[in-house]
Amino acid sequence: IDEELTRHFEKHMDDIMEDKTTKEEVIDEAKDSLKKTLNHFKQNEKEIGKNLLEATRETQREASLVGKCNKCGSDLMIRRSRFKTLFVGCSGYPKCTNLYSLPRGLTKTTDKLCPSCQFPIVIIIRSCKSTWDFCINQEFKLNEEWRKKIEQKNGEESKNSDKKKSKK
């Protein structure tokens, strides 16, 4: 299925309007063309499926690639724990057990490195649509500031919920 086929049938539609051909002839030709195309897909179904799966896995891999492991040089990838939380782990596991916790929120990879410690930076998108450049290095001071902001916000939310409960 391509542009030429579309152009071909558009021309036939014009021919129908000008009474040069009938719509039944065009429909029959379209059916034959689609049957050939579908048979080709059916014959190559497994190969097409393999290619789609491979492309999907490669896309997911690229989307979760954070950077290089500072311990073994393998790739650091965003992973999901059995508890559904995200973390950054080394693809060299189980030989290398290097991992970093991530805060809750939608996580996006970047090509940026932290200017202070040269660790990879990821973007954390919170539910309130605020974004934060997050260095995966747990000892980095910028992350401490971020954690304090989150704790303050969570503290304010719990105070507000306590006030609502006491009004009832």
Secondary structure, DSSP 8 states (H G I E B T S, - for coil): --HHHHHHHHHHHHHHHTTSS-HHHHHHHHHHHHHHHHHHHHHTHHHHHHHHHHHHHHHHHHHHEEEE-TTTS-EEEEEE-TTS-EEEEETTTTT---EEE--SSEEEEEEEE-TTT--EEEEEE-TTS-EEEEES-TT-HHHHHHHHHHHHHHHHHHHHHHHHHHH-
